[in-house]
Structures are given as C-alpha cells and as structure tokens.
C-alpha cells in the first residue's frame, strides 16, 4: 500500500515525505474514520515535532492524490 502511495506521489510530482507516509499509514491502519485531531494524537508519539497544521496539509495532499477522502460524520 505504501509503495502505491510513492508511485502516485511521483506521478503527481509530489514529494513522498516521512510525514505523509506516517499519516497515510495511520489512516490505513485505523478501524475508525479518524479526524485530523485523532490522526495528530496517533502520530505525535512517533513524530513529536509534527504540528496539527502539517496533518491537515498532508491529508489535503493525500486527498488530492485520491488515496484518502474526507468523510463527514
């Protein structure tokens, strides 16, 4: 799954950053539909310097690539 993300990033000329990779992994492994705040709490232990703004930007980029989508609940 993460390899597919790397390919999509290359095609879109988008950098495959460690932050995007981790955020995508957390979303893929989720049993729920995590909010950006929940994703932030889940990645924070692994990347303590990550900001909530980065989560939002990464999720927007992942949505643009078509690998995640926003769900209103």
Buried (B, 14 or more C-beta within 10 A) or exposed (E): EEEEBEEBBEEEEBEBEEBBBBBBBBBEEEEEEBEBEBBBBBBBEEBEEBEEEBBBBBBEBBEEBEBBEEEEE
